[in-house]
Amino acid sequence: MNPRELRRELRQRQKELRRSVEHMKRAARERVEQLPSVQREKRRRRVRRAVTLAALLLLAMLVRCECQPPPAPPPEPVVKPAPAEVKPKKPEPPASKPKALSERMKRQRRGSYQNEAQTSPSWLDDFRLQVAARSPRLAQCFSGTERPGALRWTAAVNAASGSVSDHALELVGMGGELSGKQRDCVQGVLSSPGYRLKPEQQQDLPGRVSIVIEF
């Protein structure tokens, strides 16, 4: 086989590898979309979106009603008063010069108000999807279990580096506790490899996140 045929064969294999990788990605994405936790999260987002749209529509209707001016009252008939006797006015003393407006008005500092409403970080949905994709590997940590289960995982997430730390694990609906071997296996699956997140701004401290994982 000459060099040209070798290069042609390599290019053909690279194309086949790319196709197989794309197929695997699509299959993994479809499996993630079928997970109950992902579907529940999608339903929650649709409900929140519908509630927000309804609130905005109601607010727009209220603003429109308030902006319409009330009808003007009918004009009252004008009655001309009888001419009164005009008496000469006494000269008034000269009025004192009014103080400058800047002297009468005192500057007041406005209070600073901060918006205390907390919103979910922008990377939270991507993080949940990547965690859900590790469910098949988590199931291997519980080999021998008769029925599927769920696990509540709480950890500190550094969105910039994609690392997690300070794990807290709790079985949901199964009873009992994790053994040391199972705990090490679960922490290893959830910690490595790191997560690919895109935070909008730099965090001062890692954000703590709690997720229920089904396996």
PLY file of the C-alpha trace (Angstrom):
ply
format ascii 1.0
element vertex 215
property float x
property float y
property float z
element edge 214
property int vertex1
property int vertex2
end_header
0.00 0.00 0.00
1.56 3.27 -1.12
1.46 6.52 0.94
-1.44 7.94 -1.07
-3.60 4.92 -0.35
-2.61 5.10 3.33
-3.71 8.73 3.54
-6.96 7.91 1.80
-7.59 5.07 4.24
-6.83 7.35 7.23
-9.23 10.01 5.98
-11.94 7.39 5.49
-11.47 6.10 9.04
-11.56 9.64 10.44
-14.91 10.25 8.71
-16.29 7.01 10.11
-15.10 7.94 13.61
-16.73 11.37 13.36
-20.02 9.79 12.27
-19.92 7.28 15.11
-19.14 10.03 17.66
-22.05 12.16 16.40
-24.34 9.15 16.60
-23.23 8.46 20.19
-23.79 12.11 21.13
-27.31 12.07 19.69
-28.11 8.82 21.48
-26.80 10.19 24.79
-28.79 13.40 24.34
-31.95 11.39 23.63
-31.38 9.27 26.74
-30.93 12.39 28.84
-34.13 13.92 27.41
-36.07 10.78 28.43
-34.97 10.95 32.08
-37.90 11.79 34.41
-35.95 14.49 36.22
-35.16 16.30 32.94
-38.78 16.06 31.81
-40.03 17.39 35.15
-37.63 20.33 34.90
-38.90 21.10 31.39
-42.48 21.06 32.62
-41.57 23.39 35.48
-39.97 25.83 33.06
-43.04 25.78 30.80
-45.32 26.45 33.78
-43.09 29.31 35.00
-43.06 30.80 31.50
-46.87 30.60 31.24
-47.35 32.19 34.67
-44.92 35.00 33.79
-46.70 35.71 30.49
-50.09 35.77 32.25
-48.78 38.20 34.89
-47.31 40.49 32.21
-50.58 40.43 30.26
-52.59 41.32 33.39
-50.15 44.13 34.23
-50.42 45.53 30.70
-54.22 45.54 30.94
-54.11 47.35 34.29
-51.68 49.98 32.97
-53.86 50.54 29.92
-56.94 51.05 32.09
-55.14 53.51 34.37
-53.76 55.53 31.46
-57.21 56.35 30.04
-58.32 59.76 31.45
-61.80 60.04 33.04
-64.48 61.87 31.03
-64.48 65.62 31.51
-67.41 67.01 33.58
-69.94 69.21 31.79
-69.11 72.92 31.93
-70.93 74.88 34.61
-72.96 77.93 33.60
-71.09 81.17 34.09
-72.91 83.76 36.20
-71.66 87.29 35.85
-71.43 88.96 39.25
-72.85 92.40 39.78
-70.27 95.16 39.55
-69.04 96.04 43.03
-67.89 99.38 44.26
-64.15 99.70 43.80
-62.30 101.22 46.71
-58.81 102.60 46.32
-56.21 100.24 47.75
-53.69 101.35 50.27
-50.10 101.06 49.17
-48.56 97.87 50.52
-45.12 97.85 52.09
-42.37 96.60 49.80
-42.08 92.84 49.98
-38.86 91.39 51.25
-36.64 89.84 48.66
-37.35 86.08 48.48
-34.53 83.79 49.37
-32.78 81.92 46.66
-34.28 78.56 45.82
-31.04 76.80 46.58
-31.10 78.21 50.16
-34.67 77.09 50.85
-34.23 73.58 49.55
-31.96 71.23 51.40
-30.35 68.42 49.57
-31.34 65.01 50.80
-29.46 61.87 50.07
-31.48 59.13 48.53
-31.40 55.78 50.21
-29.70 53.02 48.29
-31.86 50.00 47.61
-30.48 46.69 46.52
-32.44 44.03 44.75
-32.46 41.12 47.14
-34.23 38.75 44.78
-32.01 35.77 44.14
-32.11 34.11 40.74
-30.76 30.79 39.67
-27.28 30.90 38.04
-27.22 30.71 34.26
-25.18 27.50 34.23
-27.56 25.50 36.47
-29.52 23.84 33.62
-26.32 22.72 31.86
-25.00 21.37 35.14
-28.16 19.32 35.76
-28.05 17.84 32.26
-24.42 16.82 32.65
-25.17 15.24 36.04
-28.15 13.33 34.62
-25.94 11.97 31.84
-23.83 10.20 34.51
-26.79 8.11 35.76
-25.64 4.91 33.94
-22.25 5.16 35.65
-23.91 5.82 39.01
-26.04 2.68 38.61
-22.82 0.62 38.50
-22.03 1.82 42.04
-25.24 0.08 43.21
-24.86 -3.23 41.37
-26.96 -5.88 43.08
-29.78 -3.50 44.03
-33.16 -5.07 43.22
-34.91 -1.91 42.00
-33.86 1.54 40.74
-33.42 4.26 43.28
-32.77 7.95 43.69
-29.98 9.88 45.36
-29.97 13.44 46.73
-26.58 15.02 46.08
-25.57 18.39 47.53
-22.18 19.90 46.66
-20.30 23.16 46.20
-19.85 23.92 42.47
-17.08 26.11 41.08
-18.57 27.13 37.73
-15.32 28.65 36.47
-13.22 25.47 36.87
-16.06 22.93 36.66
-15.00 21.22 39.89
-17.24 20.07 42.77
-16.43 19.63 46.46
-17.97 19.28 49.93
-20.24 16.37 48.95
-23.37 15.40 50.92
-25.13 12.18 49.79
-28.54 10.85 50.88
-30.59 7.94 49.53
-34.19 8.88 48.64
-37.00 6.34 49.09
-34.69 3.35 49.60
-33.89 3.49 53.31
-30.51 2.73 54.79
-27.24 4.51 54.19
-24.44 4.34 51.65
-21.54 2.07 52.40
-18.04 3.46 52.29
-17.37 1.77 48.96
-20.59 3.09 47.43
-19.91 6.60 48.73
-16.39 6.63 47.22
-17.75 5.30 43.92
-20.54 7.91 43.73
-18.23 10.80 44.60
-15.75 9.64 41.98
-18.42 9.47 39.26
-19.86 12.90 40.17
-16.45 14.57 40.49
-14.57 13.29 37.44
-14.42 14.42 34.75
-15.03 18.10 35.52
-18.13 19.90 34.28
-18.12 22.29 31.34
-20.00 25.37 32.54
-20.11 28.95 31.25
-20.73 31.37 34.11
-21.82 34.89 33.12
-19.69 36.46 35.82
-16.97 35.38 38.20
-18.15 33.89 41.49
-16.71 35.04 44.80
-17.51 31.66 46.41
-18.57 28.29 44.95
-22.34 27.98 44.63
-23.95 25.16 46.60
-26.40 23.06 44.55
-28.74 20.20 45.54
-29.96 17.70 42.90
-32.00 14.47 43.05
-30.49 11.88 40.67
-32.37 8.77 39.51
-30.39 5.69 38.47
0 1
1 2
2 3
3 4
4 5
5 6
6 7
7 8
8 9
9 10
10 11
11 12
12 13
13 14
14 15
15 16
16 17
17 18
18 19
19 20
20 21
21 22
22 23
23 24
24 25
25 26
26 27
27 28
28 29
29 30
30 31
31 32
32 33
33 34
34 35
35 36
36 37
37 38
38 39
39 40
40 41
41 42
42 43
43 44
44 45
45 46
46 47
47 48
48 49
49 50
50 51
51 52
52 53
53 54
54 55
55 56
56 57
57 58
58 59
59 60
60 61
61 62
62 63
63 64
64 65
65 66
66 67
67 68
68 69
69 70
70 71
71 72
72 73
73 74
74 75
75 76
76 77
77 78
78 79
79 80
80 81
81 82
82 83
83 84
84 85
85 86
86 87
87 88
88 89
89 90
90 91
91 92
92 93
93 94
94 95
95 96
96 97
97 98
98 99
99 100
100 101
101 102
102 103
103 104
104 105
105 106
106 107
107 108
108 109
109 110
110 111
111 112
112 113
113 114
114 115
115 116
116 117
117 118
118 119
119 120
120 121
121 122
122 123
123 124
124 125
125 126
126 127
127 128
128 129
129 130
130 131
131 132
132 133
133 134
134 135
135 136
136 137
137 138
138 139
139 140
140 141
141 142
142 143
143 144
144 145
145 146
146 147
147 148
148 149
149 150
150 151
151 152
152 153
153 154
154 155
155 156
156 157
157 158
158 159
159 160
160 161
161 162
162 163
163 164
164 165
165 166
166 167
167 168
168 169
169 170
170 171
171 172
172 173
173 174
174 175
175 176
176 177
177 178
178 179
179 180
180 181
181 182
182 183
183 184
184 185
185 186
186 187
187 188
188 189
189 190
190 191
191 192
192 193
193 194
194 195
195 196
196 197
197 198
198 199
199 200
200 201
201 202
202 203
203 204
204 205
205 206
206 207
207 208
208 209
209 210
210 211
211 212
212 213
213 214
